[in-house]
């Protein structure tokens, strides 16, 4: 792609793709005229793109053309961010043009997040932010790709499944929701295993799901007499087909196809297409966030129990030192004076104790819960331990100072 060098072009032209690559720059007549007028009115001003980027950024609230000029300006950082990220995400099929479309839809969000007072230029900030937008989308896509149908069904909330069915054209969702509820009641992941890898139900589980559904569907018919869900009980083969269909519908709903932007973005004939894109987040993002939060809360509770046990096994001087530091909030200097030792000895001892608690926690989590080392909860476990010690010692009676060995 050849870069734009003329200020007029930089703030009034848009990328035209040919297949998956840059083809040419397309000028928007309205923006070109408006930019030309601004240049004439400010002929004594700084002619740099940095000046004009800041100029249009500050005029967004007062000039309807300002944001459009910034959309044009940010075409290049968006293109190069898409080029870099899509090359590195080989595990997810995403072309450069797709990555560009994912990122450019976030321009408004990026402009809202930019603060020139922090010293970064808008182009540099946008290049990083565009890359993050694409990476987040592709990670979500990767999560969907590696989730089994059964794991995906376990992840879903009833609201999400209902919305997916309605979006697909189903008028009555109650029978399908009942099938899904029966599946969730019977099929649960093994302790410590991620939901995404849930295997297909075995024959015994399929029988149990079908039996549960056939019992409960009669109640559903009596409550909603206008629903036609057939006069015969469902068998395991039919049940399998229905569950796979639900997973397919949910997967399509959670990862919608990106709307093509591979055409001139602005013209004199109608509405700007970029502004017609939906602004809501991908539903999968919230689904993953909810699951991650619930999983982390469960880990936190279990880690607390591990720390309680590890703390009880510490020698008395170590427990006294922790009590002085976390409960009575003594500084290391105060503790050193109180115990008649050197401050560096206090620091070294505290570090050694926390390191031991950290090792106990990490080893336990990997052996018992099979939490990978790169897990978000383990990445912040040192901070978790520090906060837990503060909370723990705020609830116990203080111990009298004693001699603390180095």
Secondary structure, 3 states (H helix, E strand, C coil): CCCCCCHHHHCCEEEEEECCEEEEEEECHHHHHHHHHHHHHCCCCCCCHHHHHHHHHHCCCCCCCHHHHHHHHCHHHHHHHHHHHHHHCCCCCCCHHHHHHHHHCCHHHHHHHCCHHHCCCHHHHHHHHHHHHHHHHHHHHHHHHHCCHHHHHHHCCHHHHHHHHHHHCCCCCHHHHHHHHHHHHHCCCCCCCCHHHCCCCCHHHHHHHHHHHHHHHHHHHHHCCCCCCCCCCCCHHHHHHHHHHHHHHHHHHHCCCCCCCCCCCCCCCCCCHHHHCCCCCCHHHHHHHHHHHHHHHHHHHHHHHHHHHHHHCCCHHHHHHHHHHHHCCCCHHHHHHHHCCCHHHHHHHHHHHHHHHHHHHHHHHHHHHCCCCCCHHHHCHHHHHHHHHHHHHCCCCCCCCCCCCC
